[in-house]
């Protein structure tokens, strides 16, 4: 029996069926496994079982276990200041509990790894800036129980903030939410709901929303963004921040995962009168934090907007930055991130937190447009590095 030549209608039906079938399979897989794509908590290998501890970086800490309202257990590192700085000693401010006078950094990590991977950065805030630090592994990350999701991580962040606000040593401190990538989305969401409980935010390479990010990260699945059930609508949430909340935007202009335009728009939509922009020309998604000027920008931000709140003075009353000497030279990638480098292990120390001697930087008020932001002037302030 000879096979006949397929009719055009037959070909259309076959090809159409194949296309529809492939579409449905792709849609089903994306819907079912999207959380694994958004929250790769097992990457790098061993991230669910191997978590570095602060004592490996010569940091005193408490290993805290927090119970969330929905029954999960979060693993948390708490590092509280105990030694007064030389500056406090000179001023006779060395009495009482030092931790109650210092800002508290709520460290909200990115979507891979666990809190242990961020300890070199936490060491900078604790050792160099003199801040208290609370960092957590979200549910389903590190040794925390559960499965990560937008709803769950929101609960985790609120649980951590509640713990700070009920802690006898930290409850009256200024809380600064520091978030990298998706951690920035968590920080903005938390601050938008917590109001004055969050004194300031530091956001690094954060996105507008998951649906707006997907077409850039995974172009082939752009037609399926309507199936996304994880949103993190940072572009909307940031408009809910109070005008009194200082926000520092740290943008890597060579970010290959989150288009820099996302940070541009977040800055534009933020209505805070105390927002500050710092960009890094060669900063990619993961190495912006080791670019020259990164920690100097944070030091200036803390000195301008957070320390004065703690001390009860206004930014205008701060002494001239140039009268305090100069900052240490910018840290290299090796020095900032190598787990056992002299920097991470405290080989370089100073008597004062870094924000007490931030010479070489000026806070400039007035309209400034960074690269990538067009149109009318939008920026209220910018960190300028004097070279």
C-alpha positions in Angstrom: 0.0 0.0 0.0 1.5 3.3 -1.0 1.5 6.3 1.3 -0.3 9.3 0.0 1.1 12.8 0.1 -0.1 14.6 3.3 -2.6 17.3 2.6 -1.9 20.9 3.7 -4.6 20.6 6.3 -3.0 17.5 7.8 0.4 19.3 8.0 -1.2 22.3 9.7 -2.9 20.0 12.2 0.3 18.1 13.0 2.4 21.2 13.3 -0.3 23.0 15.2 -0.7 20.1 17.6 3.1 19.9 18.1 3.3 23.6 18.8 0.3 23.6 21.2 1.7 20.5 22.9 5.1 22.0 23.4 3.5 25.3 24.6 1.5 23.4 27.2 4.4 21.3 28.4 6.7 24.4 28.7 3.9 26.3 30.5 3.3 23.4 32.9 7.0 23.0 33.7 7.5 26.7 34.2 4.5 26.9 36.5 5.5 23.8 38.6 9.2 24.5 38.9 9.4 28.3 38.8 10.3 28.5 42.5 13.3 26.3 42.0 14.4 28.8 39.3 13.8 31.8 41.4 15.2 30.4 44.7 18.1 28.2 43.9 18.9 27.6 47.5 21.0 24.5 46.9 23.5 26.5 44.7 26.4 26.4 45.1 26.7 22.7 46.1 26.4 22.1 49.8 24.6 25.3 50.5 21.8 23.5 52.4 24.2 21.7 54.7 27.4 23.8 54.9 27.0 27.2 56.5 30.1 29.2 57.6 29.9 30.6 61.1 31.0 34.1 62.3 33.7 32.7 64.6 35.6 31.7 61.4 36.0 35.4 60.9 36.8 36.3 64.5 33.3 37.6 65.1 31.5 37.0 68.4 27.9 36.0 67.8 24.8 34.3 68.9 23.4 31.4 66.9 19.7 32.2 67.1 16.7 30.0 66.1 13.6 31.9 65.4 10.1 30.4 65.0 7.9 32.0 62.4 4.2 32.4 62.8 3.6 29.6 60.3 5.9 27.1 62.1 9.2 27.3 60.3 12.6 27.6 62.1 15.0 30.3 60.8 18.7 30.1 61.5 20.0 33.6 62.4 23.4 35.0 63.3 23.3 38.0 65.7 26.4 40.1 66.3 26.2 42.9 68.9 28.8 45.5 69.5 30.4 45.3 72.9 33.6 47.5 72.8 33.4 51.3 72.7 35.4 53.0 69.9 38.3 55.3 70.6 36.2 58.2 69.5 33.5 57.3 72.1 36.3 57.0 74.8 37.6 60.4 73.9 34.2 61.9 74.3 33.4 60.1 77.5 30.7 58.0 75.8 32.0 54.6 76.8 29.6 54.0 79.6 26.7 51.6 79.3 25.9 49.1 76.6 27.6 50.0 73.3 25.1 48.0 71.3 22.2 50.2 72.2 24.0 53.2 70.6 24.9 51.6 67.3 22.8 51.0 64.2 21.6 47.5 63.5 22.0 46.1 60.0 19.3 43.6 58.9 21.1 41.6 56.3 18.8 40.2 53.5 20.8 38.0 51.1 20.4 37.3 47.4 18.6 34.2 45.9 21.5 31.7 46.0 23.7 30.4 48.8 23.0 31.2 52.5 23.9 33.7 55.1 27.3 32.1 55.7 28.4 33.2 52.2 27.9 36.8 53.1 29.9 36.8 56.3 32.9 38.7 54.7 30.4 41.6 54.0 28.9 41.3 57.5 32.4 41.6 58.9 32.8 45.0 57.2 29.6 46.3 58.8 30.5 44.9 62.2 34.3 45.5 62.4 34.8 48.6 60.2 31.5 50.4 60.6 30.8 49.4 64.2 27.3 48.3 63.6 25.3 45.5 65.1 24.4 42.9 62.5 21.5 40.4 62.3 21.6 38.1 59.3 19.3 35.2 58.4 19.0 32.3 56.0 15.5 32.5 54.6 13.2 29.4 54.9 14.6 26.7 52.7 18.1 28.2 52.7 21.0 27.0 54.7 19.9 25.2 57.8 16.5 26.9 58.0 13.4 24.7 57.5 10.7 25.0 54.9 10.5 25.9 51.2 11.2 29.4 49.9 8.4 31.5 48.4 7.5 35.1 48.2 4.8 34.8 50.9 7.2 32.8 53.2 10.2 35.1 52.9 8.0 38.1 53.7 7.1 36.3 56.9 10.8 35.5 57.5 11.8 39.2 57.2 9.1 40.4 59.4 10.0 37.8 62.0 13.6 39.0 62.0 12.5 42.6 62.4 10.2 41.7 65.2 13.0 40.0 67.0 15.2 43.1 66.7 12.4 45.3 68.0 11.8 43.1 71.0 15.5 42.5 71.8 16.4 44.2 75.0 19.7 45.6 73.6 18.6 46.4 70.0 14.9 47.5 70.3 15.8 51.2 70.3 18.5 51.1 67.7 18.2 52.4 64.1 17.5 49.4 61.8 19.1 49.6 58.4 17.7 47.0 55.9 20.5 46.0 53.5 19.5 43.9 50.5 21.3 42.5 47.6 19.4 41.5 44.4 16.2 39.7 45.6 17.2 40.8 49.1 16.6 44.3 48.0 13.0 43.4 47.0 12.6 41.8 50.5 13.9 45.0 52.1 11.6 47.3 50.2 8.6 45.2 50.9 9.4 45.0 54.6 10.1 48.8 54.9 6.9 49.7 53.0 4.9 47.8 55.6 7.0 48.5 58.7 7.2 52.3 58.3 9.5 53.9 60.9 10.6 50.6 62.3 13.1 50.6 59.3 15.3 53.7 59.6 17.0 53.4 56.3 17.6 51.0 53.3 20.6 50.0 51.2 19.7 48.4 47.9 22.1 46.7 45.5 21.2 45.6 42.0 17.5 45.0 42.7 14.8 44.5 40.1 11.4 46.0 39.4 9.5 42.7 39.6 10.0 39.0 38.8 7.7 39.2 35.7 9.6 42.2 34.4 12.9 40.4 35.0 12.1 37.1 33.4 12.2 38.3 29.7 15.8 39.5 30.3 17.1 36.4 32.2 15.1 33.8 30.2 14.0 35.3 26.8 12.4 32.0 25.5 9.9 32.0 28.4 8.8 35.6 27.9 5.3 34.4 26.5 4.8 32.5 29.8 5.3 35.4 32.3 1.5 35.4 32.9 2.0 32.1 34.7 4.4 33.6 37.2 3.1 33.3 40.8 6.1 34.9 42.4 6.0 38.7 41.9 8.1 40.7 44.3 6.7 44.0 42.8 9.5 46.2 44.1 8.6 48.9 41.5 5.3 49.3 43.2 6.4 48.8 46.8 9.1 51.4 46.6 6.5 54.1 46.0 5.0 53.3 49.4 8.2 54.2 51.3 7.9 57.3 53.5 9.6 60.5 52.4 11.6 60.3 55.7 13.3 57.0 54.9 16.8 57.4 53.6 17.6 55.0 50.7 21.0 54.2 49.2 21.0 52.8 45.6 24.1 50.8 44.6 24.0 50.0 40.9 26.4 47.9 38.9 26.1 49.3 35.4 27.5 46.1 33.9 24.9 43.9 35.6 24.3 41.0 33.3 21.3 39.6 35.2 19.2 42.6 36.3 19.2 45.3 33.7 20.6 48.5 35.2 17.4 50.3 34.0 15.5 48.5 36.8 17.6 50.3 39.4 17.2 53.6 37.4 13.4 53.3 37.6 13.4 52.2 41.2 15.4 55.4 42.0 13.0 57.5 40.0 9.9 56.0 41.6 11.3 56.4 45.2 9.7 59.5 46.7 12.2 59.8 49.6 13.8 63.2 50.0 16.8 61.4 51.3 17.6 59.0 48.4 21.2 58.6 47.3 22.6 57.2 44.1 26.0 55.5 43.6 26.8 53.7 40.4 29.8 51.4 39.5 30.7 51.5 35.8 32.2 48.0 35.7 30.0 46.4 38.4 28.3 43.2 37.5 25.5 41.5 39.3 27.7 39.6 41.8 30.9 41.7 42.1 29.5 45.2 42.6 30.2 44.9 46.3 33.9 44.6 45.7 34.3 47.6 43.4 36.3 50.6 44.6 34.1 53.1 46.4 31.4 50.6 47.4 32.0 50.6 51.1 33.0 54.3 51.1 29.5 55.1 49.7 27.9 53.1 52.5 30.1 54.7 55.1 29.1 58.2 53.8 25.4 57.2 53.7 25.5 55.9 57.3 27.3 58.9 58.5 24.9 61.3 56.9 21.5 59.7 57.5 21.8 57.0 60.1 24.4 58.0 62.7 22.9 61.5 63.2 19.5 59.8 63.9 21.2 57.7 66.6 23.0 60.7 68.1 20.1 63.0 67.9 21.7 65.5 65.5 20.9 66.6 62.0 23.1 66.1 58.9 23.8 69.8 58.9 25.5 69.5 62.3 28.0 66.9 61.1 31.6 68.1 61.0 33.4 68.7 57.8 34.3 65.2 56.3 37.6 66.5 55.1 38.6 67.3 58.7 38.7 63.6 59.6 41.4 62.2 57.5 40.9 59.7 54.7 39.3 56.3 54.3 41.4 53.2 53.9 42.1 52.4 50.3 39.3 50.6 48.5 39.2 46.9 49.1 40.0 44.4 46.4 37.8 41.5 45.5 40.3 39.1 47.1 40.5 41.1 50.3 36.8 41.7 50.6 35.5 38.2 49.9 38.3 35.7 50.6 37.1 33.8 53.7 40.4 33.9 55.5 41.9 37.1 54.1 43.5 39.6 56.6 40.6 41.9 55.9 37.9 39.4 56.6 39.7 38.0 59.6 40.2 41.5 61.1 43.9 41.9 60.2 43.3 45.5 59.4 41.6 47.3 62.3 41.0 50.9 63.3 40.1 52.5 66.6 36.9 54.0 65.2 34.1 52.7 63.0 34.8 53.8 59.4 32.0 56.3 59.4 33.8 58.5 61.9 36.5 59.3 59.4 35.1 59.4 56.0 37.3 62.1 54.4 37.6 62.3 50.7 33.9 62.2 50.0 31.2 64.9 49.7 27.5 64.6 49.8 26.2 66.7 47.0 22.6 68.0 47.0 20.8 69.0 43.9 19.8 67.3 40.7 22.2 64.7 39.3 21.6 62.2 36.5 23.7 59.0 36.5 24.5 57.1 33.4 21.4 55.4 32.2 18.8 57.8 33.6 17.5 60.2 31.0 15.1 63.0 31.0 14.7 65.7 33.6 16.9 65.6 36.7 15.7 63.1 39.2 18.3 62.6 41.8 18.2 64.3 45.2 21.8 63.4 46.2 24.8 61.6 44.9 28.0 60.3 46.5 30.9 61.8 44.7 34.3 60.2 45.1 37.1 62.8 45.1 40.1 61.4 43.2 
